[in-house]
């Protein structure tokens, strides 16, 4: 996971948004607000890599309390 940046993690994420076909004057649904849709989000690989990086980072020394 070394050498992986934020842009690389973003490329590993998938977002899909789908609508049922048709809305408007020629369809029973007059507006997009009345159209069924669904969202699919995949973050698994990006979160796996982030977890690996976080587990390999050394813990920071908080230093003496004031």
N, C-alpha and C positions, 0 to 999 in steps of 0.2 A: 504494500500500500504506500510505500515511500514514493515521494515525487508526485503524488496525486493532489491536485488543487481543487478549489471550489467549482471551477468550470468543468473539470472532469467529472465531478460528482453529479453536476446538473445534467450532463449528457447521459448519465446512467438512470435518470428518473424518466418515467413514462406517464403521461397524462392524456387520457382519451375522453372526449366528450361527444356523445352521440344523441341525435334527435330522431324521433319518429318522422317519417317522410311527410312533408307537406303541412303548410299553414298558409293562410291568406284567403282571399275572396273565393278561390276555387276549391277550398277544402272545408271540412266540418270545423276545423280549428281555425279561428280567425286571427289568432295572435300566437307568437312564439311562447308567450306566457301560459298558454293553454296546451302546449305541446309536451308530451312526455319526453324525458331525456334521462340519461344516466352518465355518471362519471366513473372512470376507472383510473386508479392511481397505483403505480408500482414504484416503490422506493427501496425494495429489498437489497439490491446489490450496493447502492450508494450508502445505505445505513450499515451494511456489513463492513465496507471499507472504512467508514468513519469509526466504527466500533474497534476495528483492528488498530487504527492510528491512535485512538484514545487509550487503548490498553497498552500500547508500547511507549507512550510518552512518560518521561520521568515525572514523579510527583514534585510539585513546586514546594520549596521550603518556606513556610509562612513567616519565618524569622521570629525574633523575640517580641512578646506582647509589650505594648507601651503602657 
